[in-house]
Structure formats: structure tokens, C-alpha cells
């Protein structure tokens, strides 16, 4: 099977007080059976808000992207996840 490279925009959950840097650290050490996080960057959005941009490589197959995104959502403080590029 092949692999798919995906760039994600990950927003912080507005209901938590967890900093974007803390969330980025949690994502960078996250373990998943279907994919790996290669790089994580914290970037400014607007008015002091930050988002996390993550470059990930995921195994190709049925449901692997969904399983990987569920693993990202399981990190404390993660809100919305958006695919920026495949």
C-alpha cells in the first residue's frame, strides 16, 4: 500500500484554556498505527489566536484518514481539524 501526505490546520478548542504550543507538543508525540506526524508548527491566526499546522503521512486504505484524525482529536485541547492540502 502507498502513503498519503496531508497538511492539517488544527484549531484550539475555545472551551479549554490549553495553549496552542501545548497542543502542538501533544500532537507531535502522538502515536497512531496508521500514520505519523512529521512536522508541527504553531502559527498566528488573528487577534492573538493561534492555530497548529501539521504535516502528516498516513497509510493509504479504507478508513485510515478517519482513524488518524480521531487520534488527533483525542489530544487534549484540539478543536476543529481542517485538511489544507493532500
Phi, psi and omega in degrees: 000156180267187179231155180237131176264129182229137174253124183250147167252118185244121180266150175283145177290121182292344181276356179243160178256026181277131182288152180299323179297322178293319178294317179300320178296318178296322179290321183293332180260004181297141177247134178219145179285340187253351182197172181222144177269121182272309179222151178224131177230143173260128184230150177285144179253294179188147174052039179086356177282146181237156171225166182248131175251124184236133174259122187230151174241122186239141177294142180281137179160170181292121174080002183289322179294317178297318179296321179293316179296325175296323177294323177293317180297336181285346177288133181303130175095353181283131177255249183278143176240132181229135176278124178265326185201142175239000000 
